[in-house]
Amino acid sequence: MGQVDPVSVLDLFPDERSALLDALRSLSLAQWARPTACAGWSVKDVAQHILADDFERLSHGRDGYASGRFESANPGTFEAELLAFNNRQNEAWVQAMRRMSPGIIIELLEWSGRETQVYFESLDPGAMGLGVSWAGETESPNWFDLAREYTERWHHQAQIREGAGLPLLYEPRLFAPVLAAFVRALPHTFRDVDAREGAHVSLRVVGEAGGAWSLVRTREGWRLIGALEGSADASVEIDQDTAWRLFTKALSPIDARGRASLSGDQRLAERVLQTVSVIA
């Protein structure tokens, strides 16, 4: 039973950042101040948060600077502690940066985009690095960590674009890897779901950037693979716009249910709608 292919995003970071900078340069001061889907944060606040992510990757990853890094001594409360830590750090940064002008934010994002790209290119894609916590991993191959980083950037740019009234980056080349990375949270979502060995859950995301995947119960647990032929015990079909909003908690499972097609074992199908592919 084959694994799904790694999600390769290294060559996409410059284009995503270029699109972000073009969008920010087009904004009026009123647009910078508009609210976003991120509660309490304006368009400018979200842009500042992206900058904080860049600085953290450079400080901790490139420079090996350990101060301010998250540490947890209790694996049982890791996710809750990480969420609380991130929330505190993010809010402190955004508050401090509110005195900075949009022009300075743009200049810094242009610089940090170049520097993070150089750092990312220095990493061995197959070597183990930071864990993708929403996939249940304390250590992940660098290609997956970078895919997670790319989803963060795309997601936050989506918040900025929606807040400012601009179209989202739905170009398949830039959007498809986001969805392909998000669905890797499915095995973790199903980690405590009991089913017979060989049980098969099918997910199809409809749209130019979409795709199809199968989640199969093995002796070791649930495993994500490419789409299997034949009938599934449960099937879920959602459009690509619904998918990213669901996986980032911008859309509740209840609301997503009204925009999705579920068939077969409803217990298994409904669990797909509980998937969260961000730290939230």
C-alpha angles and dihedrals in degrees: 000000000000127000122236113262120264115265108245114204106148094108092046100063096079093050093047091050092046090053090049093050092048089051094048093047089055095056128106119221088256091056092050088057097049118116121251136205087267099091114246094004127110127210088267092050092055091049089052090051091055088054090053090053090053093049091049093052090050096044098044101028108031098029099031091227107163101188113114096016120142117254130178128186094190117068090190093065098031098115095046092047092047092051093050091046093049092048092053094046094046095049093048092051095046092048092051094047096051089091091061121095124241088246092059091046090054093048092049093047090052090052096043091048091058094044096048090049091056089049094047091050089055093061125096103237093214098046118100117257140146115358121244098230097192087060090052094251126135089187127026137178111266093247089062093045089052091047088053089049090051092051089052092053094045092047095050091046087053089055090050094047094048092046092050094043097248128137117265125246097261094149102132094230091058099033105040094068089054092058092041090055095043094056090060086080090070099090090051090047089054096041094115097034113114119216139144119278108271095029109152129208117188125205123189121183109199121216141067091289095040132100145175130260139174128218112204130189110231132176089267096046140274117340130193116222138156119289113296124219119243134030124330131213088236133009132196126189122186134161120251095251091054091045099059093042091051094047092050095045092247085122124039121233088246093054091042089053089063090055097043138077114228126183139168122019102019093200091061095039093051091051090062087064089059092066115127119186100181134063098263 
